[in-house]
Amino acid sequence: MPTLKDRDDDFGQRGALYRDVLSEQDRTNLVTNIVNHLSDGVSDPVLAHTLEYWRNVDPDLGTRVSQGHAERRLTGPRTA
């Protein structure tokens, strides 16, 4: 059986991709895409679960998604 590494869990590789591979512009684009999808209308339980998921991937990513979603709620839905 192979030896598991620290990143061999549900979130380690995703977090490494976010922190170590994506550029700052790529991270910003990812946050924008997630926030846009969440702003299309999800139930409160789904929103809470989704925000927890992104925090588990990376604390910075979770914070940025949460803040972006909160700002979007204040400014209203996006326009095409």
N, CA, C and O atoms as a MOPAC input file, in Angstrom:
PM7 MOZYME 1SCF
protein

 N      0.84400 1    -1.17300 1     0.00000 1
 C      0.00000 1     0.00000 1     0.00000 1
 C      0.89500 1     1.24400 1     0.00000 1
 O      1.85100 1     1.31600 1     0.77200 1
 N      0.59100 1     2.22100 1    -0.86200 1
 C      1.42600 1     3.42000 1    -0.91400 1
 C      1.31800 1     4.24200 1     0.36400 1
 O      0.29200 1     4.23500 1     1.04400 1
 N      2.38400 1     4.93800 1     0.66800 1
 C      2.40900 1     5.81600 1     1.83500 1
 C      1.71400 1     7.12500 1     1.48500 1
 O      2.02300 1     7.74900 1     0.47000 1
 N      0.78000 1     7.53400 1     2.32700 1
 C      0.07100 1     8.79300 1     2.08900 1
 C      0.94800 1     9.96900 1     2.47400 1
 O      1.68900 1     9.92800 1     3.45700 1
 N      0.84200 1    11.01300 1     1.67400 1
 C      1.54500 1    12.25300 1     1.95800 1
 C      0.58200 1    13.21200 1     2.63900 1
 O     -0.62600 1    12.97400 1     2.65500 1
 N      1.10500 1    14.28800 1     3.19800 1
 C      0.27100 1    15.27200 1     3.88400 1
 C     -0.83500 1    15.80200 1     2.98800 1
 O     -1.92800 1    16.10800 1     3.46500 1
 N     -0.56200 1    15.91300 1     1.68700 1
 C     -1.54300 1    16.49300 1     0.77200 1
 C     -2.52700 1    15.46000 1     0.22000 1
 O     -3.39000 1    15.80100 1    -0.58900 1
 N     -2.40500 1    14.20600 1     0.64800 1
 C     -3.29500 1    13.15300 1     0.17200 1
 C     -4.55500 1    13.08300 1     1.03200 1
 O     -4.79700 1    12.08700 1     1.71500 1
 N     -5.33900 1    14.13200 1     0.99100 1
 C     -6.61300 1    14.16700 1     1.67900 1
 C     -7.61500 1    14.83400 1     0.73900 1
 O     -7.31000 1    15.07400 1    -0.42900 1
 N     -8.77700 1    15.12500 1     1.23600 1
 C     -9.80500 1    15.70000 1     0.37300 1
 C     -9.48400 1    17.10800 1    -0.10100 1
 O    -10.02300 1    17.54800 1    -1.11700 1
 N     -8.62000 1    17.82400 1     0.60700 1
 C     -8.40200 1    19.22900 1     0.29800 1
 C     -6.96200 1    19.60600 1     0.00800 1
 O     -6.71400 1    20.67700 1    -0.54500 1
 N     -6.01700 1    18.77400 1     0.35800 1
 C     -4.60200 1    19.12200 1     0.23400 1
 C     -4.16900 1    19.48200 1    -1.17100 1
 O     -3.52400 1    20.51000 1    -1.37600 1
 N     -4.51300 1    18.65100 1    -2.14100 1
 C     -4.09900 1    18.92800 1    -3.51400 1
 C     -4.80400 1    20.16200 1    -4.06600 1
 O     -4.20400 1    20.94400 1    -4.80400 1
 N     -6.05400 1    20.33500 1    -3.71600 1
 C     -6.78400 1    21.52400 1    -4.17900 1
 C     -6.16900 1    22.78900 1    -3.58900 1
 O     -6.02800 1    23.80000 1    -4.27800 1
 N     -5.80500 1    22.72400 1    -2.31400 1
 C     -5.16700 1    23.86500 1    -1.66600 1
 C     -3.80600 1    24.16500 1    -2.27000 1
 O     -3.45300 1    25.32700 1    -2.47300 1
 N     -3.04200 1    23.11800 1    -2.55800 1
 C     -1.72800 1    23.31600 1    -3.18100 1
 C     -1.88000 1    23.94700 1    -4.56100 1
 O     -1.09100 1    24.81500 1    -4.93600 1
 N     -2.87000 1    23.52600 1    -5.30800 1
 C     -3.11600 1    24.12600 1    -6.62200 1
 C     -3.40800 1    25.61300 1    -6.46000 1
 O     -2.84200 1    26.44100 1    -7.17500 1
 N     -4.28400 1    25.95100 1    -5.53100 1
 C     -4.65300 1    27.35100 1    -5.30300 1
 C     -3.44000 1    28.17100 1    -4.87500 1
 O     -3.20100 1    29.25000 1    -5.41600 1
 N     -2.67500 1    27.66900 1    -3.91000 1
 C     -1.56000 1    28.43300 1    -3.33700 1
 C     -0.30900 1    28.42900 1    -4.20700 1
 O      0.35400 1    29.45600 1    -4.35300 1
 N      0.01200 1    27.26800 1    -4.78900 1
 C      1.33600 1    27.08100 1    -5.38300 1
 C      1.37300 1    27.11500 1    -6.90600 1
 O      2.43200 1    27.32900 1    -7.49700 1
 N      0.22900 1    26.90500 1    -7.54300 1
 C      0.22900 1    26.81100 1    -9.00300 1
 C     -0.43700 1    28.02500 1    -9.64100 1
 O      0.11200 1    28.61200 1   -10.57300 1
 N     -1.59700 1    28.40000 1    -9.15700 1
 C     -2.32600 1    29.50300 1    -9.75900 1
 C     -1.63400 1    30.83600 1    -9.48900 1
 O     -1.11800 1    31.07700 1    -8.39800 1
 N     -1.63500 1    31.69000 1   -10.50300 1
 C     -1.12900 1    33.05800 1   -10.31700 1
 C     -2.16900 1    33.85200 1    -9.53100 1
 O     -3.29100 1    33.38500 1    -9.33200 1
 N     -1.80100 1    35.03600 1    -9.09100 1
 C     -2.75900 1    35.87700 1    -8.36700 1
 C     -3.96100 1    36.18800 1    -9.25500 1
 O     -5.09500 1    36.19900 1    -8.77700 1
 N     -3.72800 1    36.43600 1   -10.52600 1
 C     -4.85000 1    36.69900 1   -11.44200 1
 C     -5.74500 1    35.46500 1   -11.57700 1
 O     -6.96900 1    35.58500 1   -11.61400 1
 N     -5.13500 1    34.28300 1   -11.65100 1
 C     -5.91300 1    33.04300 1   -11.72100 1
 C     -6.74000 1    32.84800 1   -10.44900 1
 O     -7.89400 1    32.42400 1   -10.51800 1
 N     -6.15600 1    33.15500 1    -9.29500 1
 C     -6.89200 1    33.02700 1    -8.02800 1
 C     -8.06700 1    34.00500 1    -7.99400 1
 O     -9.16200 1    33.65700 1    -7.55100 1
 N     -7.83100 1    35.22200 1    -8.46200 1
 C     -8.91200 1    36.21800 1    -8.51400 1
 C    -10.01800 1    35.75600 1    -9.45300 1
 O    -11.19900 1    35.89000 1    -9.13200 1
 N     -9.64700 1    35.21400 1   -10.60400 1
 C    -10.64600 1    34.70300 1   -11.54600 1
 C    -11.44700 1    33.55800 1   -10.94800 1
 O    -12.66000 1    33.47600 1   -11.14000 1
 N    -10.77300 1    32.67600 1   -10.22500 1
 C    -11.46200 1    31.55500 1    -9.57600 1
 C    -12.48000 1    32.07000 1    -8.56600 1
 O    -13.62500 1    31.62000 1    -8.54900 1
 N    -12.06400 1    33.00900 1    -7.73100 1
 C    -12.97300 1    33.58500 1    -6.73200 1
 C    -14.16500 1    34.23100 1    -7.42100 1
 O    -15.30600 1    34.03100 1    -7.00500 1
 N    -13.91200 1    34.99800 1    -8.46000 1
 C    -14.99500 1    35.65800 1    -9.19800 1
 C    -15.97100 1    34.64100 1    -9.77000 1
 O    -17.18400 1    34.83000 1    -9.68700 1
 N    -15.45500 1    33.57100 1   -10.34500 1
 C    -16.32700 1    32.53200 1   -10.90800 1
 C    -17.17300 1    31.86900 1    -9.83300 1
 O    -18.36700 1    31.64700 1   -10.03600 1
 N    -16.57400 1    31.54900 1    -8.69800 1
 C    -17.32200 1    30.91400 1    -7.61100 1
 C    -18.40500 1    31.85600 1    -7.09800 1
 O    -19.55400 1    31.45100 1    -6.92000 1
 N    -18.03300 1    33.11800 1    -6.86100 1
 C    -19.00000 1    34.09900 1    -6.35900 1
 C    -20.13900 1    34.29000 1    -7.35600 1
 O    -21.30200 1    34.36600 1    -6.95900 1
 N    -19.82000 1    34.36600 1    -8.63000 1
 C    -20.87300 1    34.51900 1    -9.64500 1
 C    -21.85400 1    33.35800 1    -9.61600 1
 O    -23.06300 1    33.56400 1    -9.72100 1
 N    -21.35100 1    32.15500 1    -9.47600 1
 C    -22.23800 1    30.99400 1    -9.43600 1
 C    -23.08300 1    30.97900 1    -8.16300 1
 O    -24.26600 1    30.64200 1    -8.20400 1
 N    -22.47800 1    31.34200 1    -7.04200 1
 C    -23.23800 1    31.38500 1    -5.79100 1
 C    -24.29100 1    32.47500 1    -5.81900 1
 O    -25.32900 1    32.35900 1    -5.16800 1
 N    -24.03200 1    33.52000 1    -6.56100 1
 C    -24.96000 1    34.64300 1    -6.61800 1
 C    -26.15200 1    34.37100 1    -7.51500 1
 O    -27.09500 1    35.16200 1    -7.55300 1
 N    -26.12200 1    33.26500 1    -8.23500 1
 C    -27.25500 1    32.90500 1    -9.07900 1
 C    -28.41000 1    32.35100 1    -8.26300 1
 O    -29.46700 1    32.03100 1    -8.80600 1
 N    -28.20400 1    32.23800 1    -6.95900 1
 C    -29.28300 1    31.81300 1    -6.06700 1
 C    -29.12100 1    30.39200 1    -5.58300 1
 O    -29.46000 1    29.44400 1    -6.29000 1
 N    -28.60800 1    30.24400 1    -4.39200 1
 C    -28.52600 1    28.93700 1    -3.74200 1
 C    -29.17600 1    29.07400 1    -2.37600 1
 O    -29.22400 1    30.16500 1    -1.80700 1
 N    -29.67000 1    27.97600 1    -1.86200 1
 C    -30.31100 1    28.00600 1    -0.54300 1
 C    -29.25100 1    28.26500 1     0.53500 1
 O    -28.06100 1    28.04000 1     0.31900 1
 N    -29.70000 1    28.73300 1     1.67600 1
 C    -28.77800 1    29.02400 1     2.77900 1
 C    -27.96800 1    27.80300 1     3.21200 1
 O    -26.76800 1    27.94000 1     3.45000 1
 N    -28.57400 1    26.60400 1     3.32500 1
 C    -27.76800 1    25.43600 1     3.70200 1
 C    -26.68400 1    25.10900 1     2.66300 1
 O    -25.56400 1    24.74400 1     3.02000 1
 N    -27.02600 1    25.24100 1     1.39300 1
 C    -26.03200 1    24.97400 1     0.33600 1
 C    -24.93000 1    26.02500 1     0.38900 1
 O    -23.75300 1    25.70000 1     0.23700 1
 N    -25.30300 1    27.27300 1     0.60200 1
 C    -24.31500 1    28.34700 1     0.70300 1
 C    -23.36400 1    28.08800 1     1.86900 1
 O    -22.14800 1    28.19700 1     1.70700 1
 N    -23.89400 1    27.75000 1     3.03000 1
 C    -23.05400 1    27.48900 1     4.19600 1
 C    -22.09000 1    26.33100 1     3.93000 1
 O    -20.91000 1    26.40600 1     4.27200 1
 N    -22.59800 1    25.26900 1     3.32300 1
 C    -21.75400 1    24.11000 1     3.01700 1
 C    -20.67500 1    24.48500 1     2.00700 1
 O    -19.52700 1    24.06000 1     2.13500 1
 N    -21.03700 1    25.26900 1     1.01800 1
 C    -20.09500 1    25.66300 1    -0.02700 1
 C    -18.99000 1    26.55000 1     0.54400 1
 O    -17.81600 1    26.36300 1     0.22400 1
 N    -19.35600 1    27.50200 1     1.37800 1
 C    -18.34200 1    28.36500 1     1.98400 1
 C    -17.40000 1    27.56100 1     2.87300 1
 O    -16.19500 1    27.81000 1     2.88500 1
 N    -17.93800 1    26.60300 1     3.61000 1
 C    -17.09500 1    25.72900 1     4.43600 1
 C    -16.14200 1    24.92400 1     3.54800 1
 O    -14.96900 1    24.75900 1     3.88300 1
 N    -16.64200 1    24.42800 1     2.42800 1
 C    -15.81000 1    23.65600 1     1.50600 1
 C    -14.60700 1    24.47300 1     1.05300 1
 O    -13.47300 1    23.99600 1     1.11400 1
 N    -14.84900 1    25.71300 1     0.59500 1
 C    -13.74400 1    26.53000 1     0.07900 1
 C    -12.78800 1    26.93300 1     1.18800 1
 O    -11.59400 1    27.08400 1     0.93000 1
 N    -13.26900 1    27.11500 1     2.42200 1
 C    -12.37400 1    27.38700 1     3.55300 1
 C    -11.47800 1    26.18300 1     3.83200 1
 O    -10.31500 1    26.34100 1     4.20500 1
 N    -12.02000 1    24.99000 1     3.64900 1
 C    -11.22000 1    23.78300 1     3.85900 1
 C    -10.15100 1    23.61800 1     2.78400 1
 O     -9.07000 1    23.09600 1     3.05500 1
 N    -10.45100 1    24.06000 1     1.57600 1
 C     -9.45000 1    24.01400 1     0.50800 1
 C     -8.29700 1    24.93100 1     0.86400 1
 O     -7.13400 1    24.53100 1     0.80200 1
 N     -8.61700 1    26.16200 1     1.23700 1
 C     -7.59600 1    27.12700 1     1.64700 1
 C     -8.28300 1    28.25200 1     2.40700 1
 O     -9.27800 1    28.79200 1     1.92200 1
 N     -7.79100 1    28.61900 1     3.56900 1
 C     -8.44300 1    29.67500 1     4.35100 1
 C     -8.57800 1    30.99300 1     3.58100 1
 O     -9.61300 1    31.65400 1     3.66900 1
 N     -7.55200 1    31.37700 1     2.83400 1
 C     -7.62200 1    32.61400 1     2.05000 1
 C     -8.70800 1    32.52100 1     0.98300 1
 O     -9.46700 1    33.46900 1     0.78400 1
 N     -8.78300 1    31.39900 1     0.30900 1
 C     -9.81000 1    31.21200 1    -0.71800 1
 C    -11.20000 1    31.30200 1    -0.09100 1
 O    -12.08100 1    31.97200 1    -0.62900 1
 N    -11.39600 1    30.63800 1     1.03100 1
 C    -12.69100 1    30.69000 1     1.69800 1
 C    -13.07200 1    32.09400 1     2.11200 1
 O    -14.22400 1    32.50200 1     1.96600 1
 N    -12.10600 1    32.83200 1     2.62800 1
 C    -12.35900 1    34.21700 1     3.03600 1
 C    -12.71900 1    35.07500 1     1.83300 1
 O    -13.66300 1    35.86300 1     1.88700 1
 N    -11.97700 1    34.92500 1     0.76200 1
 C    -12.24200 1    35.74000 1    -0.42900 1
 C    -13.60700 1    35.42300 1    -1.03400 1
 O    -14.31700 1    36.32900 1    -1.47200 1
 N    -13.97600 1    34.15300 1    -1.06000 1
 C    -15.28900 1    33.77500 1    -1.58800 1
 C    -16.39200 1    34.31900 1    -0.68300 1
 O    -17.38300 1    34.86700 1    -1.16700 1
 N    -16.22000 1    34.16700 1     0.62500 1
 C    -17.22600 1    34.65600 1     1.56600 1
 C    -17.39400 1    36.17100 1     1.45900 1
 O    -18.51800 1    36.67100 1     1.41600 1
 N    -16.28100 1    36.89800 1     1.41700 1
 C    -16.34500 1    38.35600 1     1.30000 1
 C    -16.94500 1    38.77500 1    -0.04800 1
 O    -17.75100 1    39.70300 1    -0.11500 1
 N    -16.54800 1    38.09000 1    -1.10200 1
 C    -17.09100 1    38.40600 1    -2.42500 1
 C    -18.58700 1    38.18200 1    -2.48800 1
 O    -19.31900 1    38.97700 1    -3.07900 1
 N    -19.04300 1    37.09400 1    -1.87600 1
 C    -20.47800 1    36.81400 1    -1.86400 1
 C    -21.22500 1    37.85600 1    -1.04700 1
 O    -22.29900 1    38.30500 1    -1.44700 1
 N    -20.66800 1    38.24500 1     0.09600 1
 C    -21.30400 1    39.27100 1     0.93200 1
 C    -21.39400 1    40.59700 1     0.17600 1
 O    -22.41900 1    41.27700 1     0.22900 1
 N    -20.33400 1    40.95900 1    -0.51700 1
 C    -20.34900 1    42.19700 1    -1.30400 1
 C    -21.38000 1    42.11100 1    -2.42900 1
 O    -22.07200 1    43.08600 1    -2.72200 1
 N    -21.47500 1    40.94900 1    -3.04900 1
 C    -22.42900 1    40.77500 1    -4.15400 1
 C    -23.85700 1    40.92200 1    -3.64700 1
 O    -24.71000 1    41.48500 1    -4.33300 1
 N    -24.11600 1    40.41600 1    -2.44200 1
 C    -25.45600 1    40.56300 1    -1.86000 1
 C    -25.81600 1    42.02900 1    -1.66500 1
 O    -26.97200 1    42.42000 1    -1.82600 1
 N    -24.80800 1    42.84400 1    -1.31400 1
 C    -25.04900 1    44.27200 1    -1.09400 1
 C    -25.23100 1    45.02300 1    -2.40000 1
 O    -26.01100 1    45.97300 1    -2.45900 1
 N    -24.53000 1    44.61800 1    -3.44200 1
 C    -24.57300 1    45.35900 1    -4.71100 1
 C    -25.61000 1    44.81800 1    -5.67100 1
 O    -25.90400 1    45.45900 1    -6.68000 1
 N    -26.17000 1    43.66200 1    -5.38600 1
 C    -27.16900 1    43.07700 1    -6.26700 1
 C    -26.56900 1    42.12100 1    -7.27400 1
 O    -25.35000 1    41.97800 1    -7.36000 1
 N    -27.43000 1    41.46500 1    -8.03700 1
 C    -26.94600 1    40.44900 1    -8.99000 1
 C    -26.16600 1    41.08900 1   -10.12000 1
 O    -26.29500 1    42.27900 1   -10.40900 1
 N    -25.35500 1    40.25800 1   -10.74600 1
 C    -24.56800 1    40.72900 1   -11.89200 1
 C    -25.47100 1    40.94300 1   -13.08900 1
 O    -26.56000 1    40.37500 1   -13.17400 1
 N    -25.01700 1    41.74700 1   -13.98900 1
 C    -25.75600 1    41.96600 1   -15.23600 1
 C    -24.94800 1    41.41600 1   -16.38100 1
 O    -23.71800 1    41.39000 1   -16.33100 1
 N    -25.63000 1    40.97800 1   -17.40700 1
 C    -24.94800 1    40.36700 1   -18.55700 1
 C    -24.27400 1    41.39600 1   -19.40900 1
 O    -23.65400 1    41.05300 1   -20.41600 1

